[in-house]
Amino acid sequence: MLRSRGIGEHGASRVEVARMRRRHMRGVMAIERQVYARPWSPNLFVAEMTEPNNRCYLVARIDKIVVGYGGLICYGDEAHVTNIAVDPQRHRLGIGTRLLYELVAQAIVMGGHAVSLEVRVTNWGAQRMYGRFGFRPVGIRRNYYQELHEDALIMWTDDIRTESYANRLDRIAATMPEPVRST
């Protein structure tokens, strides 16, 4: 279940995570254009949202303003995080961690046993966050971010349906502010 968690900085009292809807596209695209040299189109996001059986796209909002988003595809027992992005002015507030937590929880609900993702080789902050979730480097995709001439690090976490992984998620959840029922 998606729940809100307090943040408490920059005047933000609550972060609400909810399913991405068309009405969120303006906020999603504003962040998308800031963080990606080759942004997805609104139509691509809408197409992804119309596949609820094997995709999950979420937004994080503070006071109804989209401050982050993330997406996941799940095929069989393998899930893949397609994107996670947070408004650059809201970095280091735990929004990315909250989004990844919810995406991994959704991967479990959708039948996933493992989750993969790609991250820029120079994005050490994101790599540290992924490491907290048990993601480990398994390879490199050369020039994956062509517009930046940068490689992607492929990261993977296995056995997300085990008790030990549930304990990891519980430890991560314990570091986030107390849950508040979502509206």
ChimeraX attribute file (.defattr): number of C-alpha atoms within 10 A of each C-alpha:
attribute: neighborCount
match mode: 1-to-1
recipient: residues
	/A:1	9
	/A:2	18
	/A:3	16
	/A:4	22
	/A:5	21
	/A:6	17
	/A:7	18
	/A:8	12
	/A:9	10
	/A:10	9
	/A:11	9
	/A:12	14
	/A:13	14
	/A:14	21
	/A:15	30
	/A:16	27
	/A:17	25
	/A:18	20
	/A:19	15
	/A:20	21
	/A:21	15
	/A:22	12
	/A:23	8
	/A:24	18
	/A:25	19
	/A:26	13
	/A:27	18
	/A:28	26
	/A:29	17
	/A:30	14
	/A:31	20
	/A:32	24
	/A:33	13
	/A:34	14
	/A:35	14
	/A:36	13
	/A:37	12
	/A:38	13
	/A:39	13
	/A:40	12
	/A:41	13
	/A:42	15
	/A:43	11
	/A:44	9
	/A:45	18
	/A:46	15
	/A:47	10
	/A:48	17
	/A:49	20
	/A:50	13
	/A:51	12
	/A:52	10
	/A:53	11
	/A:54	17
	/A:55	22
	/A:56	24
	/A:57	27
	/A:58	23
	/A:59	27
	/A:60	27
	/A:61	21
	/A:62	18
	/A:63	12
	/A:64	12
	/A:65	15
	/A:66	24
	/A:67	25
	/A:68	27
	/A:69	28
	/A:70	23
	/A:71	23
	/A:72	24
	/A:73	25
	/A:74	22
	/A:75	14
	/A:76	12
	/A:77	14
	/A:78	17
	/A:79	27
	/A:80	21
	/A:81	21
	/A:82	15
	/A:83	15
	/A:84	23
	/A:85	22
	/A:86	25
	/A:87	19
	/A:88	12
	/A:89	9
	/A:90	15
	/A:91	14
	/A:92	11
	/A:93	17
	/A:94	19
	/A:95	27
	/A:96	24
	/A:97	20
	/A:98	21
	/A:99	26
	/A:100	23
	/A:101	17
	/A:102	20
	/A:103	25
	/A:104	22
	/A:105	18
	/A:106	21
	/A:107	28
	/A:108	20
	/A:109	10
	/A:110	20
	/A:111	17
	/A:112	23
	/A:113	19
	/A:114	21
	/A:115	25
	/A:116	20
	/A:117	20
	/A:118	21
	/A:119	22
	/A:120	19
	/A:121	16
	/A:122	12
	/A:123	11
	/A:124	11
	/A:125	11
	/A:126	16
	/A:127	20
	/A:128	13
	/A:129	15
	/A:130	21
	/A:131	15
	/A:132	15
	/A:133	21
	/A:134	18
	/A:135	20
	/A:136	18
	/A:137	17
	/A:138	11
	/A:139	12
	/A:140	16
	/A:141	15
	/A:142	12
	/A:143	13
	/A:144	16
	/A:145	17
	/A:146	11
	/A:147	10
	/A:148	12
	/A:149	9
	/A:150	15
	/A:151	18
	/A:152	19
	/A:153	22
	/A:154	18
	/A:155	20
	/A:156	21
	/A:157	20
	/A:158	16
	/A:159	16
	/A:160	22
	/A:161	16
	/A:162	11
	/A:163	10
	/A:164	11
	/A:165	16
	/A:166	14
	/A:167	11
	/A:168	16
	/A:169	18
	/A:170	12
	/A:171	13
	/A:172	15
	/A:173	15
	/A:174	11
	/A:175	9
	/A:176	16
	/A:177	15
	/A:178	13
	/A:179	16
	/A:180	14
	/A:181	11
	/A:182	14
	/A:183	9
